Amino acid sequence: NINMWHGPICLNDAKNTYFTVGKYDGTHQVMSIYGPISGTGNIIGNTSDTTLEARLNLFNPNNTFTGGISMLKRLELWLHANGAVPANGADITLTDTSLVLAGKGHETYRMEDSDSSFGG
């Protein structure tokens, strides 16, 4: 199952925006955001089924959101562009989650299933 958002997204007023993965008839779910993300809210990824492979892809190099990203329970956060996570304070918190930096072509750098925090 693949979900793609192409338009601009505004995360308003420090509200939580949840990316939640649940069971369906396959084993892989993907959320890809191509448009710019702005605002003061954050993104929280979580899953109710740890047997699924699920990922959040951020493609836009011009994101300006400041609320940060929290990913929990066996998800993958894929960053496809420098600036996909803004340098202006958007913290990343990973709990049992993989961080993947995707380069040109099929080049990737992966930090497997870590518990980490990064500050902007």
Solvent accessible surface area in square Angstrom, and as a share of the most:
residue,aa,sasa,rsa
1,N,84,0.43
2,I,112,0.57
3,N,64,0.33
4,M,106,0.47
5,W,110,0.39
6,H,121,0.54
7,G,39,0.37
8,P,113,0.71
9,I,29,0.15
10,C,76,0.46
11,L,8,0.04
12,N,88,0.45
13,D,114,0.59
14,A,75,0.59
15,K,135,0.57
16,N,76,0.39
17,T,43,0.25
18,Y,134,0.51
19,F,21,0.09
20,T,94,0.55
21,V,1,0.01
22,G,26,0.25
23,K,143,0.61
24,Y,68,0.26
25,D,140,0.72
26,G,23,0.22
27,T,94,0.55
28,H,60,0.27
29,Q,21,0.10
30,V,11,0.07
31,M,25,0.11
32,S,5,0.03
33,I,9,0.04
34,Y,74,0.28
35,G,4,0.04
36,P,55,0.35
37,I,0,0.00
38,S,42,0.27
39,G,24,0.23
40,T,76,0.44
41,G,0,0.00
42,N,33,0.17
43,I,8,0.04
44,I,26,0.13
45,G,0,0.00
46,N,47,0.24
47,T,5,0.03
48,S,95,0.61
49,D,26,0.13
50,T,70,0.41
51,T,99,0.58
52,L,3,0.01
53,E,88,0.39
54,A,2,0.01
55,R,55,0.20
56,L,1,0.01
57,N,7,0.04
58,L,1,0.00
59,F,58,0.24
60,N,22,0.11
61,P,72,0.46
62,N,105,0.54
63,N,8,0.04
64,T,77,0.45
65,F,0,0.00
66,T,56,0.33
67,G,33,0.31
68,G,3,0.03
69,I,4,0.02
70,S,33,0.21
71,M,0,0.00
72,L,54,0.27
73,K,93,0.39
74,R,94,0.34
75,L,1,0.01
76,E,34,0.15
77,L,0,0.00
78,W,27,0.10
79,L,21,0.11
80,H,53,0.24
81,A,30,0.23
82,N,149,0.77
83,G,24,0.23
84,A,1,0.00
85,V,28,0.16
86,P,9,0.06
87,A,97,0.75
88,N,89,0.46
89,G,30,0.29
90,A,3,0.02
91,D,72,0.37
92,I,13,0.06
93,T,54,0.31
94,L,2,0.01
95,T,58,0.33
96,D,64,0.33
97,T,0,0.00
98,S,3,0.02
99,L,20,0.10
100,V,0,0.00
101,L,83,0.41
102,A,19,0.14
103,G,37,0.35
104,K,188,0.80
105,G,74,0.71
106,H,187,0.83
107,E,89,0.40
108,T,61,0.36
109,Y,130,0.49
110,R,106,0.39
111,M,70,0.31
112,E,102,0.46
113,D,82,0.42
114,S,19,0.12
115,D,111,0.58
116,S,29,0.19
117,S,86,0.55
118,F,81,0.34
119,G,68,0.65
120,G,64,0.61
